[in-house]
Amino acid sequence: MRKKLLETFDDIYIVDLHGSSKKKETAPDGSKDENVFNIQQGVAIVIFVRKSEKKKGLGKVWHTELYGKRADKFTVLDNSDIKKIKWQKIDYKEPYYFFVPKDFGASEKYEKGFKIDELFVKNVTNIVTSRDFIAIDFDKGVLLNRLKSLIEQGRNFIPELKNTRDWNVDTAIEELKSDNNISEKVQKILYRPFDTRYIFYAEYFLDWPRMELMPQMLKSNIGLVSTRQVTGNDFNHILVTKWITEYKLGSHDRNSYTFPLYLYARDGSKVSNLKKEIVAEIEKITGKIEPENILDYIYAVLYSPIYREKYKEFLKIDFPRVPYPGDKDKFKKLVALGCELRELHLLESPKLNNFITTFPEAGNDWHAPFSSDTFVHINQPLAVRA
């Protein structure tokens, strides 16, 4: 769309008024930044100029921005004139043609790395139930009892169940009644970071079950989870899983994707889900390695604060690229760090047995379920160099 606008107009003037509460924006000095309206989305004033009917080439983009309190923004706007504003000309580049200033000075080095969606032969967007309140629960028994009640009482059990574009209540209930494998279809799901629950994983019961690939995670497997874009200022949307996954696992406002490490055949045999050509390039540097080694290397790099800061503009717009290893020794060190972090995030590390908290009173340690909008950022990256 940005390119089409550049083809249509000679000049595009943008006054970015910021104020996005979704991005938790603040002024450059850390002070409060308010929206000019009572909305969550940031606001901008855009003026499009077309000088003649026969336009050739792409137009120019001029940018300025205002942070701070709402009243101060109104004062500046009231006293501004398009000719007096100090505009910054945007040096946009293909393929994205961004209309805001961005630092792409590290572009050449970044582009030499491999994208994770190029390394993994197959990936899939995560599961969407459209009815978490009935399809997912902390307790397997509670979930099974809920399904039993739905079979016995039909629509009357949960009157708020509604048809969606791809799902019909009555059809689903009839299929549920005739399903002889209900218990086997209750599977673990990584719902939010470190939050494993149970899901009734039946194709007829969910809007988007991702049956084309997600069942690969029902076997002994490891999956890398990532978003494709980041709306905030920081990249922290990477996780590993050994379960099937829910679509808001990696971000509260963007789909998450799962990249299985292995693909299983019907006979139970498995093969690597990594592209052979990229693996071969890595092995020219490292020697023969296992798929887990590559996953751990990637995990360490993507949690490096130096990497995240250096390539933050690129990490906002597409799946991350990972640099090829510098040498065999650095690769081994990063693999060790990535393995340690992976085991921690999968809650498999023996370090997690060293409890540092206690409960002052006896109880069942139960807690209220999170809402469907709950999301916990993992924003403590390892201090490693990429």
Phi, psi and omega in degrees: 000320179299319179296320179297320177296321178293327177286336185268323187243151180280319181223139177233117180255128183236123171253102182276114182265001176051220178082022181278115176283337177296322178270358182055049183290144172228165176292159180306331180272005179091355180283173185293139175241118186255149176281147179284345174236169177272062179225167182274327184285140176298160186234147175217151171257127182234131178243122180256130183240125174241120188267337180203166180290318183267088180264138178237143177075186181265149181284180179253149179241130180239135190227143168212167184212156179228130173244166172119201182282154183302313182299321180293323178294318178298320180297314180298317181294321180297329184257013183260158177219138185303332180278339183264343182293141178275099184271147173252124178284130182271126178268077183286158180221151174288155006267358189264332178052052183296143181261014177230156179296133176219144180265105178247033181297333182266016188301314185300315180291319181297319183293343179284345178280176179256138177282145182293330179282351172268326179291312179278124184298319182231144172214167182212144172291151188285170188290137172241119179272325188066005177203060180305326187297342178244333186269345186229143177204159175290329189247126181297319180296319178297318180296317179295320178295324178296317179295321178299317179295325179293323177295317185286321188253348180063216182303329183297336181291318178226085184300335184283356175298128182234152173292147173238181182303320186249013187211136180239129184301307185296320179297317180296319180294320179296319178292324177298319180296327183266001182278120180265003183233039184298312184299320181293338182271359173275113187235159175285144178223136173277104189275315174219167180308126179063021184234087181267128181232193177242143179229142171277098189267077177238133186303322183285351186257349185239152178291308182231086183281348178058048184293343182292338182212329186302328177301343175299336180273001174275351177257181178291107188204168172230137178237140171270131182247131181211152168268163179269333181223158178233126182271337180273194182271341186242143176266113176209042190246042180238138179206165171243157181213154170241010180237172168293163193225150180265151194291340177263015182303317186267344183198147180283345184225014178221146175299147173253151180240145176247134179244097181294143179283328181233155174240130183259141174270171181297331180278003178093352177286156182228153176228159178293142177266018182261139181295126187299322183295319180289320177300319179298320178295321178294319183289343172296333181265321190258342192083184184296130182221166179264157178306323179300325179297319180292318178300315181294323176299313179300317184296319178296316181298315184289345175259005177286123178296330179293315177299313183297322180286316184297323186246025186300325180292323179288325184289346179279341195246348182196173175305145183292149169260145182241130180293147173295150182301143178290316176200175186296318182294316178296323179299314181298319180296317180290324177299318180297317178293318179296322178296316179300316181292320178300315180294326176294315183288334176272003181059036180251354184284136176296341178298336182285352178278351179269086184289137179243007179233157176223158175262121182291341181230151180288147179184185181263004177063016182278151179225158181292144179298146173290156172284168181292348181263359182291135177211131180250118177288142171260097189235035175241077185289156174291145178275076179237156180262139177254000000 
